[in-house]
């Protein structure tokens, strides 16, 4: 943050770098917090779908 918000001699040259670094960190953090649960839920549902189909095929038919 000091690089993005700093003032003084040469700050006009360093400010774009600071803004890019802070913006990149915030964007990557937000994407990580949103995409990780979505991917986990997707694979969990995929596993449930194929798990129930596999369990149904594996069960032997029991005579009544």
Predicted model as a PDB file, atoms N, CA, C, CB and O in Angstrom, pLDDT in the B-factor column:
MODEL        1                                                                  
ATOM      1  N   UNK A   1       0.806  -1.198   0.000  1.00 77.00           N  
ATOM      2  CA  UNK A   1       0.000   0.000   0.000  1.00 77.00           C  
ATOM      3  C   UNK A   1       0.851   1.265   0.000  1.00 77.00           C  
ATOM      4  CB  UNK A   1      -0.918  -0.003   1.188  1.00 77.00           C  
ATOM      5  O   UNK A   1       0.478   2.230  -0.667  1.00 77.00           O  
ATOM      6  N   UNK A   2       1.966   1.309   0.708  1.00 77.00           N  
ATOM      7  CA  UNK A   2       2.748   2.541   0.675  1.00 77.00           C  
ATOM      8  C   UNK A   2       3.228   2.894  -0.730  1.00 77.00           C  
ATOM      9  CB  UNK A   2       3.934   2.419   1.599  1.00 77.00           C  
ATOM     10  O   UNK A   2       3.364   4.071  -1.064  1.00 77.00           O  
ATOM     11  N   UNK A   3       3.483   1.889  -1.544  1.00 75.00           N  
ATOM     12  CA  UNK A   3       3.924   2.158  -2.909  1.00 75.00           C  
ATOM     13  C   UNK A   3       2.805   2.782  -3.731  1.00 75.00           C  
ATOM     14  CB  UNK A   3       4.412   0.871  -3.577  1.00 75.00           C  
ATOM     15  O   UNK A   3       3.062   3.658  -4.557  1.00 75.00           O  
ATOM     16  N   UNK A   4       1.580   2.350  -3.519  1.00 78.00           N  
ATOM     17  CA  UNK A   4       0.446   2.873  -4.273  1.00 78.00           C  
ATOM     18  C   UNK A   4      -0.021   4.229  -3.748  1.00 78.00           C  
ATOM     19  CB  UNK A   4      -0.702   1.884  -4.232  1.00 78.00           C  
ATOM     20  O   UNK A   4      -0.516   5.051  -4.518  1.00 78.00           O  
ATOM     21  N   UNK A   5       0.129   4.466  -2.468  1.00 76.00           N  
ATOM     22  CA  UNK A   5      -0.383   5.700  -1.871  1.00 76.00           C  
ATOM     23  C   UNK A   5       0.709   6.709  -1.549  1.00 76.00           C  
ATOM     24  CB  UNK A   5      -1.144   5.380  -0.620  1.00 76.00           C  
ATOM     25  O   UNK A   5       0.413   7.812  -1.090  1.00 76.00           O  
ATOM     26  N   UNK A   6       1.961   6.351  -1.781  1.00 79.00           N  
ATOM     27  CA  UNK A   6       3.067   7.202  -1.396  1.00 79.00           C  
ATOM     28  C   UNK A   6       3.107   8.517  -2.150  1.00 79.00           C  
ATOM     29  CB  UNK A   6       4.344   6.480  -1.597  1.00 79.00           C  
ATOM     30  O   UNK A   6       2.644   8.625  -3.285  1.00 79.00           O  
ATOM     31  N   UNK A   7       3.671   9.508  -1.487  1.00 82.00           N  
ATOM     32  CA  UNK A   7       3.896  10.810  -2.100  1.00 82.00           C  
ATOM     33  C   UNK A   7       5.365  11.157  -1.925  1.00 82.00           C  
ATOM     34  CB  UNK A   7       2.973  11.911  -1.473  1.00 82.00           C  
ATOM     35  O   UNK A   7       6.061  10.575  -1.093  1.00 82.00           O  
ATOM     36  N   UNK A   8       5.805  12.075  -2.690  1.00 82.00           N  
ATOM     37  CA  UNK A   8       7.189  12.500  -2.565  1.00 82.00           C  
ATOM     38  C   UNK A   8       7.892  12.434  -3.901  1.00 82.00           C  
ATOM     39  CB  UNK A   8       7.921  11.647  -1.544  1.00 82.00           C  
ATOM     40  O   UNK A   8       7.273  12.279  -4.954  1.00 82.00           O  
ATOM     41  N   UNK A   9       9.207  12.558  -3.826  1.00 86.00           N  
ATOM     42  CA  UNK A   9      10.018  12.589  -5.036  1.00 86.00           C  
ATOM     43  C   UNK A   9       9.977  11.211  -5.703  1.00 86.00           C  
ATOM     44  CB  UNK A   9      11.484  13.008  -4.713  1.00 86.00           C  
ATOM     45  O   UNK A   9      10.269  10.200  -5.064  1.00 86.00           O  
ATOM     46  N   UNK A  10       9.616  11.176  -6.986  1.00 80.00           N  
ATOM     47  CA  UNK A  10       9.600   9.943  -7.758  1.00 80.00           C  
ATOM     48  C   UNK A  10       8.366   9.086  -7.567  1.00 80.00           C  
ATOM     49  CB  UNK A  10      10.781   9.149  -7.420  1.00 80.00           C  
ATOM     50  O   UNK A  10       8.264   8.010  -8.156  1.00 80.00           O  
ATOM     51  N   UNK A  11       7.417   9.549  -6.746  1.00 81.00           N  
ATOM     52  CA  UNK A  11       6.233   8.720  -6.499  1.00 81.00           C  
ATOM     53  C   UNK A  11       5.369   8.568  -7.743  1.00 81.00           C  
ATOM     54  CB  UNK A  11       5.404   9.313  -5.373  1.00 81.00           C  
ATOM     55  O   UNK A  11       4.649   7.580  -7.883  1.00 81.00           O  
ATOM     56  N   UNK A  12       5.437   9.552  -8.655  1.00 84.00           N  
ATOM     57  CA  UNK A  12       4.631   9.439  -9.878  1.00 84.00           C  
ATOM     58  C   UNK A  12       5.133   8.307 -10.766  1.00 84.00           C  
ATOM     59  CB  UNK A  12       4.650  10.763 -10.659  1.00 84.00           C  
ATOM     60  O   UNK A  12       4.395   7.827 -11.626  1.00 84.00           O  
ATOM     61  N   UNK A  13       6.361   7.878 -10.576  1.00 84.00           N  
ATOM     62  CA  UNK A  13       6.883   6.750 -11.349  1.00 84.00           C  
ATOM     63  C   UNK A  13       6.574   5.413 -10.680  1.00 84.00           C  
ATOM     64  CB  UNK A  13       8.390   6.896 -11.539  1.00 84.00           C  
ATOM     65  O   UNK A  13       6.408   4.405 -11.366  1.00 84.00           O  
ATOM     66  N   UNK A  14       6.493   5.393  -9.355  1.00 85.00           N  
ATOM     67  CA  UNK A  14       6.257   4.148  -8.628  1.00 85.00           C  
ATOM     68  C   UNK A  14       4.778   3.852  -8.400  1.00 85.00           C  
ATOM     69  CB  UNK A  14       6.962   4.197  -7.306  1.00 85.00           C  
ATOM     70  O   UNK A  14       4.415   2.698  -8.172  1.00 85.00           O  
ATOM     71  N   UNK A  15       3.921   4.863  -8.456  1.00 87.00           N  
ATOM     72  CA  UNK A  15       2.497   4.684  -8.157  1.00 87.00           C  
ATOM     73  C   UNK A  15       1.812   3.663  -9.075  1.00 87.00           C  
ATOM     74  CB  UNK A  15       1.786   6.015  -8.268  1.00 87.00           C  
ATOM     75  O   UNK A  15       1.068   2.823  -8.569  1.00 87.00           O  
ATOM     76  N   UNK A  16       2.029   3.693 -10.418  1.00 89.00           N  
ATOM     77  CA  UNK A  16       1.367   2.668 -11.258  1.00 89.00           C  
ATOM     78  C   UNK A  16       1.750   1.239 -10.881  1.00 89.00           C  
ATOM     79  CB  UNK A  16       1.708   2.900 -12.719  1.00 89.00           C  
ATOM     80  O   UNK A  16       0.914   0.337 -10.928  1.00 89.00           O  
ATOM     81  N   UNK A  17       3.006   1.032 -10.509  1.00 88.00           N  
ATOM     82  CA  UNK A  17       3.437  -0.298 -10.075  1.00 88.00           C  
ATOM     83  C   UNK A  17       2.713  -0.707  -8.796  1.00 88.00           C  
ATOM     84  CB  UNK A  17       4.962  -0.328  -9.855  1.00 88.00           C  
ATOM     85  O   UNK A  17       2.265  -1.847  -8.670  1.00 88.00           O  
ATOM     86  N   UNK A  18       2.600   0.215  -7.857  1.00 87.00           N  
ATOM     87  CA  UNK A  18       1.901  -0.079  -6.601  1.00 87.00           C  
ATOM     88  C   UNK A  18       0.434  -0.375  -6.819  1.00 87.00           C  
ATOM     89  CB  UNK A  18       2.043   1.077  -5.640  1.00 87.00           C  
ATOM     90  O   UNK A  18      -0.119  -1.283  -6.198  1.00 87.00           O  
ATOM     91  N   UNK A  19      -0.199   0.382  -7.695  1.00 90.00           N  
ATOM     92  CA  UNK A  19      -1.620   0.149  -7.988  1.00 90.00           C  
ATOM     93  C   UNK A  19      -1.811  -1.210  -8.662  1.00 90.00           C  
ATOM     94  CB  UNK A  19      -2.182   1.277  -8.890  1.00 90.00           C  
ATOM     95  O   UNK A  19      -2.755  -1.935  -8.350  1.00 90.00           O  
ATOM     96  N   UNK A  20      -0.913  -1.549  -9.586  1.00 91.00           N  
ATOM     97  CA  UNK A  20      -1.006  -2.852 -10.257  1.00 91.00           C  
ATOM     98  C   UNK A  20      -0.793  -3.995  -9.269  1.00 91.00           C  
ATOM     99  CB  UNK A  20       0.023  -2.945 -11.394  1.00 91.00           C  
ATOM    100  O   UNK A  20      -1.473  -5.018  -9.351  1.00 91.00           O  
ATOM    101  N   UNK A  21       0.140  -3.829  -8.342  1.00 92.00           N  
ATOM    102  CA  UNK A  21       0.388  -4.891  -7.360  1.00 92.00           C  
ATOM    103  C   UNK A  21      -0.794  -5.067  -6.414  1.00 92.00           C  
ATOM    104  CB  UNK A  21       1.653  -4.586  -6.555  1.00 92.00           C  
ATOM    105  O   UNK A  21      -1.230  -6.191  -6.167  1.00 92.00           O  
ATOM    106  N   UNK A  22      -1.310  -3.973  -5.890  1.00 92.00           N  
ATOM    107  CA  UNK A  22      -2.447  -4.054  -4.963  1.00 92.00           C  
ATOM    108  C   UNK A  22      -3.684  -4.584  -5.685  1.00 92.00           C  
ATOM    109  CB  UNK A  22      -2.744  -2.666  -4.338  1.00 92.00           C  
ATOM    110  O   UNK A  22      -4.399  -5.431  -5.150  1.00 92.00           O  
ATOM    111  N   UNK A  23      -3.939  -4.090  -6.893  1.00 93.00           N  
ATOM    112  CA  UNK A  23      -5.089  -4.567  -7.665  1.00 93.00           C  
ATOM    113  C   UNK A  23      -4.981  -6.039  -8.004  1.00 93.00           C  
ATOM    114  CB  UNK A  23      -5.234  -3.767  -8.936  1.00 93.00           C  
ATOM    115  O   UNK A  23      -5.970  -6.769  -7.935  1.00 93.00           O  
ATOM    116  N   UNK A  24      -3.786  -6.483  -8.371  1.00 94.00           N  
ATOM    117  CA  UNK A  24      -3.588  -7.901  -8.688  1.00 94.00           C  
ATOM    118  C   UNK A  24      -3.783  -8.791  -7.476  1.00 94.00           C  
ATOM    119  CB  UNK A  24      -2.204  -8.122  -9.260  1.00 94.00           C  
ATOM    120  O   UNK A  24      -4.372  -9.867  -7.580  1.00 94.00           O  
ATOM    121  N   UNK A  25      -3.295  -8.354  -6.336  1.00 94.00           N  
ATOM    122  CA  UNK A  25      -3.476  -9.142  -5.113  1.00 94.00           C  
ATOM    123  C   UNK A  25      -4.951  -9.225  -4.724  1.00 94.00           C  
ATOM    124  CB  UNK A  25      -2.661  -8.535  -3.961  1.00 94.00           C  
ATOM    125  O   UNK A  25      -5.441 -10.289  -4.345  1.00 94.00           O  
ATOM    126  N   UNK A  26      -5.650  -8.102  -4.819  1.00 94.00           N  
ATOM    127  CA  UNK A  26      -7.076  -8.113  -4.472  1.00 94.00           C  
ATOM    128  C   UNK A  26      -7.882  -8.984  -5.439  1.00 94.00           C  
ATOM    129  CB  UNK A  26      -7.632  -6.682  -4.470  1.00 94.00           C  
ATOM    130  O   UNK A  26      -8.756  -9.742  -5.019  1.00 94.00           O  
ATOM    131  N   UNK A  27      -7.587  -8.872  -6.720  1.00 95.00           N  
ATOM    132  CA  UNK A  27      -8.311  -9.675  -7.710  1.00 95.00           C  
ATOM    133  C   UNK A  27      -8.027 -11.164  -7.535  1.00 95.00           C  
ATOM    134  CB  UNK A  27      -7.935  -9.235  -9.128  1.00 95.00           C  
ATOM    135  O   UNK A  27      -8.948 -11.979  -7.590  1.00 95.00           O  
ATOM    136  N   UNK A  28      -6.773 -11.525  -7.329  1.00 96.00           N  
ATOM    137  CA  UNK A  28      -6.456 -12.947  -7.173  1.00 96.00           C  
ATOM    138  C   UNK A  28      -7.066 -13.512  -5.893  1.00 96.00           C  
ATOM    139  CB  UNK A  28      -4.936 -13.157  -7.168  1.00 96.00           C  
ATOM    140  O   UNK A  28      -7.508 -14.661  -5.871  1.00 96.00           O  
ATOM    141  N   UNK A  29      -7.090 -12.715  -4.833  1.00 95.00           N  
ATOM    142  CA  UNK A  29      -7.708 -13.170  -3.582  1.00 95.00           C  
ATOM    143  C   UNK A  29      -9.210 -13.388  -3.769  1.00 95.00           C  
ATOM    144  CB  UNK A  29      -7.455 -12.147  -2.451  1.00 95.00           C  
ATOM    145  O   UNK A  29      -9.758 -14.390  -3.310  1.00 95.00           O  
ATOM    146  N   UNK A  30      -9.869 -12.452  -4.440  1.00 93.00           N  
ATOM    147  CA  UNK A  30     -11.310 -12.586  -4.674  1.00 93.00           C  
ATOM    148  C   UNK A  30     -11.614 -13.792  -5.550  1.00 93.00           C  
ATOM    149  CB  UNK A  30     -11.868 -11.316  -5.321  1.00 93.00           C  
ATOM    150  O   UNK A  30     -12.551 -14.542  -5.275  1.00 93.00           O  
ATOM    151  N   UNK A  31     -10.830 -13.981  -6.600  1.00 92.00           N  
ATOM    152  CA  UNK A  31     -11.053 -15.137  -7.472  1.00 92.00           C  
ATOM    153  C   UNK A  31     -10.828 -16.443  -6.726  1.00 92.00           C  
ATOM    154  CB  UNK A  31     -10.136 -15.069  -8.692  1.00 92.00           C  
ATOM    155  O   UNK A  31     -11.571 -17.405  -6.923  1.00 92.00           O  
ATOM    156  N   UNK A  32      -9.820 -16.488  -5.880  1.00 94.00           N  
ATOM    157  CA  UNK A  32      -9.550 -17.700  -5.113  1.00 94.00           C  
ATOM    158  C   UNK A  32     -10.697 -18.000  -4.156  1.00 94.00           C  
ATOM    159  CB  UNK A  32      -8.235 -17.562  -4.337  1.00 94.00           C  
ATOM    160  O   UNK A  32     -11.117 -19.150  -4.030  1.00 94.00           O  
ATOM    161  N   UNK A  33     -11.203 -16.972  -3.481  1.00 94.00           N  
ATOM    162  CA  UNK A  33     -12.269 -17.184  -2.510  1.00 94.00           C  
ATOM    163  C   UNK A  33     -13.585 -17.599  -3.162  1.00 94.00           C  
ATOM    164  CB  UNK A  33     -12.477 -15.932  -1.702  1.00 94.00           C  
ATOM    165  O   UNK A  33     -14.395 -18.282  -2.536  1.00 94.00           O  
ATOM    166  N   UNK A  34     -13.804 -17.195  -4.404  1.00 91.00           N  
ATOM    167  CA  UNK A  34     -15.047 -17.568  -5.080  1.00 91.00           C  
ATOM    168  C   UNK A  34     -14.925 -18.842  -5.900  1.00 91.00           C  
ATOM    169  CB  UNK A  34     -15.496 -16.448  -5.969  1.00 91.00           C  
ATOM    170  O   UNK A  34     -15.864 -19.637  -5.939  1.00 91.00           O  
ATOM    171  N   UNK A  35     -13.792 -19.054  -6.557  1.00 93.00           N  
ATOM    172  CA  UNK A  35     -13.699 -20.215  -7.445  1.00 93.00           C  
ATOM    173  C   UNK A  35     -13.416 -21.515  -6.701  1.00 93.00           C  
ATOM    174  CB  UNK A  35     -12.622 -19.984  -8.471  1.00 93.00           C  
ATOM    175  O   UNK A  35     -13.863 -22.574  -7.144  1.00 93.00           O  
ATOM    176  N   UNK A  36     -12.693 -21.471  -5.592  1.00 93.00           N  
ATOM    177  CA  UNK A  36     -12.380 -22.704  -4.870  1.00 93.00           C  
ATOM    178  C   UNK A  36     -13.645 -23.416  -4.390  1.00 93.00           C  
ATOM    179  CB  UNK A  36     -11.474 -22.400  -3.682  1.00 93.00           C  
ATOM    180  O   UNK A  36     -13.765 -24.619  -4.627  1.00 93.00           O  
ATOM    181  N   UNK A  37     -14.593 -22.750  -3.732  1.00 93.00           N  
ATOM    182  CA  UNK A  37     -15.813 -23.463  -3.336  1.00 93.00           C  
ATOM    183  C   UNK A  37     -16.645 -23.939  -4.526  1.00 93.00           C  
ATOM    184  CB  UNK A  37     -16.662 -22.572  -2.460  1.00 93.00           C  
ATOM    185  O   UNK A  37     -17.264 -25.001  -4.461  1.00 93.00           O  
ATOM    186  N   UNK A  38     -16.664 -23.169  -5.605  1.00 93.00           N  
ATOM    187  CA  UNK A  38     -17.436 -23.573  -6.779  1.00 93.00           C  
ATOM    188  C   UNK A  38     -16.857 -24.847  -7.379  1.00 93.00           C  
ATOM    189  CB  UNK A  38     -17.458 -22.448  -7.831  1.00 93.00           C  
ATOM    190  O   UNK A  38     -17.606 -25.759  -7.730  1.00 93.00           O  
ATOM    191  N   UNK A  39     -15.547 -24.922  -7.502  1.00 94.00           N  
ATOM    192  CA  UNK A  39     -14.910 -26.121  -8.050  1.00 94.00           C  
ATOM    193  C   UNK A  39     -15.123 -27.309  -7.113  1.00 94.00           C  
ATOM    194  CB  UNK A  39     -13.398 -25.881  -8.277  1.00 94.00           C  
ATOM    195  O   UNK A  39     -15.375 -28.424  -7.570  1.00 94.00           O  
ATOM    196  N   UNK A  40     -15.023 -27.071  -5.797  1.00 95.00           N  
ATOM    197  CA  UNK A  40     -15.247 -28.154  -4.831  1.00 95.00           C  
ATOM    198  C   UNK A  40     -16.666 -28.691  -4.945  1.00 95.00           C  
ATOM    199  CB  UNK A  40     -14.982 -27.664  -3.395  1.00 95.00           C  
ATOM    200  O   UNK A  40     -16.857 -29.907  -4.961  1.00 95.00           O  
ATOM    201  N   UNK A  41     -17.657 -27.828  -5.025  1.00 95.00           N  
ATOM    202  CA  UNK A  41     -19.057 -28.257  -5.146  1.00 95.00           C  
ATOM    203  C   UNK A  41     -19.266 -29.017  -6.446  1.00 95.00           C  
ATOM    204  CB  UNK A  41     -20.011 -27.044  -5.079  1.00 95.00           C  
ATOM    205  O   UNK A  41     -19.977 -30.022  -6.471  1.00 95.00           O  
ATOM    206  N   UNK A  42     -18.645 -28.539  -7.539  1.00 94.00           N  
ATOM    207  CA  UNK A  42     -18.776 -29.219  -8.829  1.00 94.00           C  
ATOM    208  C   UNK A  42     -18.257 -30.656  -8.753  1.00 94.00           C  
ATOM    209  CB  UNK A  42     -18.021 -28.443  -9.918  1.00 94.00           C  
ATOM    210  O   UNK A  42     -18.929 -31.588  -9.195  1.00 94.00           O  
ATOM    211  N   UNK A  43     -17.057 -30.831  -8.189  1.00 94.00           N  
ATOM    212  CA  UNK A  43     -16.495 -32.176  -8.105  1.00 94.00           C  
ATOM    213  C   UNK A  43     -17.259 -33.043  -7.103  1.00 94.00           C  
ATOM    214  CB  UNK A  43     -15.021 -32.107  -7.716  1.00 94.00           C  
ATOM    215  O   UNK A  43     -17.353 -34.256  -7.290  1.00 94.00           O  
ATOM    216  N   UNK A  44     -17.795 -32.449  -6.062  1.00 94.00           N  
ATOM    217  CA  UNK A  44     -18.588 -33.211  -5.101  1.00 94.00           C  
ATOM    218  C   UNK A  44     -19.861 -33.745  -5.753  1.00 94.00           C  
ATOM    219  CB  UNK A  44     -18.939 -32.342  -3.883  1.00 94.00           C  
ATOM    220  O   UNK A  44     -20.209 -34.913  -5.580  1.00 94.00           O  
ATOM    221  N   UNK A  45     -20.548 -32.895  -6.495  1.00 93.00           N  
ATOM    222  CA  UNK A  45     -21.759 -33.343  -7.198  1.00 93.00           C  
ATOM    223  C   UNK A  45     -21.436 -34.365  -8.275  1.00 93.00           C  
ATOM    224  CB  UNK A  45     -22.484 -32.153  -7.820  1.00 93.00           C  
ATOM    225  O   UNK A  45     -22.189 -35.316  -8.484  1.00 93.00           O  
ATOM    226  N   UNK A  46     -20.322 -34.166  -8.952  1.00 92.00           N  
ATOM    227  CA  UNK A  46     -19.907 -35.129  -9.972  1.00 92.00           C  
ATOM    228  C   UNK A  46     -19.612 -36.481  -9.329  1.00 92.00           C  
ATOM    229  CB  UNK A  46     -18.665 -34.614 -10.738  1.00 92.00           C  
ATOM    230  O   UNK A  46     -19.978 -37.521  -9.876  1.00 92.00           O  
ATOM    231  N   UNK A  47     -18.956 -36.474  -8.177  1.00 90.00           N  
ATOM    232  CA  UNK A  47     -18.666 -37.715  -7.466  1.00 90.00           C  
ATOM    233  C   UNK A  47     -19.926 -38.388  -6.962  1.00 90.00           C  
ATOM    234  CB  UNK A  47     -17.734 -37.449  -6.310  1.00 90.00           C  
ATOM    235  O   UNK A  47     -20.030 -39.614  -6.991  1.00 90.00           O  
ATOM    236  N   UNK A  48     -20.883 -37.601  -6.501  1.00 90.00           N  
ATOM    237  CA  UNK A  48     -22.153 -38.182  -6.045  1.00 90.00           C  
ATOM    238  C   UNK A  48     -22.903 -38.809  -7.213  1.00 90.00           C  
ATOM    239  CB  UNK A  48     -23.032 -37.111  -5.365  1.00 90.00           C  
ATOM    240  O   UNK A  48     -23.484 -39.885  -7.079  1.00 90.00           O  
ATOM    241  N   UNK A  49     -22.887 -38.142  -8.341  1.00 87.00           N  
ATOM    242  CA  UNK A  49     -23.611 -38.663  -9.505  1.00 87.00           C  
ATOM    243  C   UNK A  49     -23.017 -39.987  -9.957  1.00 87.00           C  
ATOM    244  CB  UNK A  49     -23.582 -37.649 -10.662  1.00 87.00           C  
ATOM    245  O   UNK A  49     -23.747 -40.954 -10.176  1.00 87.00           O  
ATOM    246  N   UNK A  50     -21.701 -40.037 -10.096  1.00 85.00           N  
ATOM    247  CA  UNK A  50     -21.073 -41.274 -10.544  1.00 85.00           C  
ATOM    248  C   UNK A  50     -20.985 -42.299  -9.430  1.00 85.00           C  
ATOM    249  CB  UNK A  50     -19.694 -40.992 -11.088  1.00 85.00           C  
ATOM    250  O   UNK A  50     -20.932 -43.498  -9.706  1.00 85.00           O  
ATOM    251  N   UNK A  51     -20.968 -41.865  -8.189  1.00 80.00           N  
ATOM    252  CA  UNK A  51     -20.926 -42.793  -7.062  1.00 80.00           C  
ATOM    253  C   UNK A  51     -22.226 -43.562  -6.920  1.00 80.00           C  
ATOM    254  CB  UNK A  51     -20.628 -42.047  -5.776  1.00 80.00           C  
ATOM    255  O   UNK A  51     -22.207 -44.763  -6.648  1.00 80.00           O  
ATOM    256  N   UNK A  52     -23.353 -42.891  -7.099  1.00 74.00           N  
ATOM    257  CA  UNK A  52     -24.642 -43.584  -6.992  1.00 74.00           C  
ATOM    258  C   UNK A  52     -24.860 -44.506  -8.180  1.00 74.00           C  
ATOM    259  CB  UNK A  52     -25.792 -42.574  -6.894  1.00 74.00           C  
ATOM    260  O   UNK A  52     -25.447 -45.577  -8.028  1.00 74.00           O  
ATOM    261  N   UNK A  53     -24.397 -44.108  -9.360  1.00 67.00           N  
ATOM    262  CA  UNK A  53     -24.538 -44.974 -10.533  1.00 67.00           C  
ATOM    263  C   UNK A  53     -23.655 -46.209 -10.378  1.00 67.00           C  
ATOM    264  CB  UNK A  53     -24.174 -44.208 -11.830  1.00 67.00           C  
ATOM    265  O   UNK A  53     -24.056 -47.310 -10.754  1.00 67.00           O  
ATOM    266  N   UNK A  54     -22.463 -46.033  -9.831  1.00 68.00           N  
ATOM    267  CA  UNK A  54     -21.563 -47.162  -9.643  1.00 68.00           C  
ATOM    268  C   UNK A  54     -22.090 -48.088  -8.548  1.00 68.00           C  
ATOM    269  CB  UNK A  54     -20.149 -46.671  -9.295  1.00 68.00           C  
ATOM    270  O   UNK A  54     -21.987 -49.309  -8.669  1.00 68.00           O  
ATOM    271  N   UNK A  55     -22.651 -47.520  -7.483  1.00 66.00           N  
ATOM    272  CA  UNK A  55     -23.193 -48.335  -6.389  1.00 66.00           C  
ATOM    273  C   UNK A  55     -24.408 -49.120  -6.870  1.00 66.00           C  
ATOM    274  CB  UNK A  55     -23.573 -47.446  -5.178  1.00 66.00           C  
ATOM    275  O   UNK A  55     -24.601 -50.263  -6.457  1.00 66.00           O  
ATOM    276  N   UNK A  56     -25.225 -48.533  -7.730  1.00 67.00           N  
ATOM    277  CA  UNK A  56     -26.403 -49.225  -8.245  1.00 67.00           C  
ATOM    278  C   UNK A  56     -26.001 -50.406  -9.128  1.00 67.00           C  
ATOM    279  CB  UNK A  56     -27.292 -48.252  -9.033  1.00 67.00           C  
ATOM    280  O   UNK A  56     -26.667 -51.441  -9.119  1.00 67.00           O  
ATOM    281  N   UNK A  57     -24.921 -50.257  -9.884  1.00 70.00           N  
ATOM    282  CA  UNK A  57     -24.460 -51.352 -10.729  1.00 70.00           C  
ATOM    283  C   UNK A  57     -23.788 -52.434  -9.915  1.00 70.00           C  
ATOM    284  CB  UNK A  57     -23.509 -50.839 -11.788  1.00 70.00           C  
ATOM    285  O   UNK A  57     -23.826 -53.602 -10.303  1.00 70.00           O  
ATOM    286  N   UNK A  58     -23.175 -52.087  -8.802  1.00 66.00           N  
ATOM    287  CA  UNK A  58     -22.418 -53.048  -8.009  1.00 66.00           C  
ATOM    288  C   UNK A  58     -23.310 -53.916  -7.139  1.00 66.00           C  
ATOM    289  CB  UNK A  58     -21.421 -52.329  -7.146  1.00 66.00           C  
ATOM    290  O   UNK A  58     -22.918 -55.025  -6.775  1.00 66.00           O  
ATOM    291  N   UNK A  59     -24.500 -53.437  -6.799  1.00 64.00           N  
ATOM    292  CA  UNK A  59     -25.381 -54.215  -5.945  1.00 64.00           C  
ATOM    293  C   UNK A  59     -25.949 -55.415  -6.684  1.00 64.00           C  
ATOM    294  CB  UNK A  59     -26.506 -53.344  -5.418  1.00 64.00           C  
ATOM    295  O   UNK A  59     -26.500 -55.275  -7.776  1.00 64.00           O  
ATOM    296  N   UNK A  60     -25.819 -56.572  -6.102  1.00 63.00           N  
ATOM    297  CA  UNK A  60     -26.394 -57.750  -6.755  1.00 63.00           C  
ATOM    298  C   UNK A  60     -27.912 -57.744  -6.569  1.00 63.00           C  
ATOM    299  CB  UNK A  60     -25.776 -59.063  -6.182  1.00 63.00           C  
ATOM    300  O   UNK A  60     -28.428 -57.237  -5.573  1.00 63.00           O  
ATOM    301  N   UNK A  61     -28.594 -58.301  -7.522  1.00 58.00           N  
ATOM    302  CA  UNK A  61     -30.054 -58.389  -7.438  1.00 58.00           C  
ATOM    303  C   UNK A  61     -30.418 -59.455  -6.426  1.00 58.00           C  
ATOM    304  CB  UNK A  61     -30.688 -58.706  -8.827  1.00 58.00           C  
ATOM    305  O   UNK A  61     -30.013 -60.610  -6.562  1.00 58.00           O  
ATOM    306  N   UNK A  62     -31.181 -59.074  -5.410  1.00 62.00           N  
ATOM    307  CA  UNK A  62     -31.578 -60.026  -4.364  1.00 62.00           C  
ATOM    308  C   UNK A  62     -32.985 -60.521  -4.661  1.00 62.00           C  
ATOM    309  CB  UNK A  62     -31.510 -59.372  -2.944  1.00 62.00           C  
ATOM    310  O   UNK A  62     -33.891 -59.726  -4.908  1.00 62.00           O  
ATOM    311  N   UNK A  63     -33.164 -61.831  -4.636  1.00 61.00           N  
ATOM    312  CA  UNK A  63     -34.511 -62.369  -4.881  1.00 61.00           C  
ATOM    313  C   UNK A  63     -35.419 -62.059  -3.674  1.00 61.00           C  
ATOM    314  CB  UNK A  63     -34.451 -63.920  -5.145  1.00 61.00           C  
ATOM    315  O   UNK A  63     -34.985 -62.111  -2.523  1.00 61.00           O  
ATOM    316  N   UNK A  64     -36.637 -61.751  -3.958  1.00 58.00           N  
ATOM    317  CA  UNK A  64     -37.598 -61.416  -2.899  1.00 58.00           C  
ATOM    318  C   UNK A  64     -38.269 -62.613  -2.319  1.00 58.00           C  
ATOM    319  CB  UNK A  64     -38.634 -60.490  -3.413  1.00 58.00           C  
ATOM    320  O   UNK A  64     -39.100 -62.481  -1.420  1.00 58.00           O  
TER     321      UNK A  64                                                      
ENDMDL                                                                          
END                                                                             
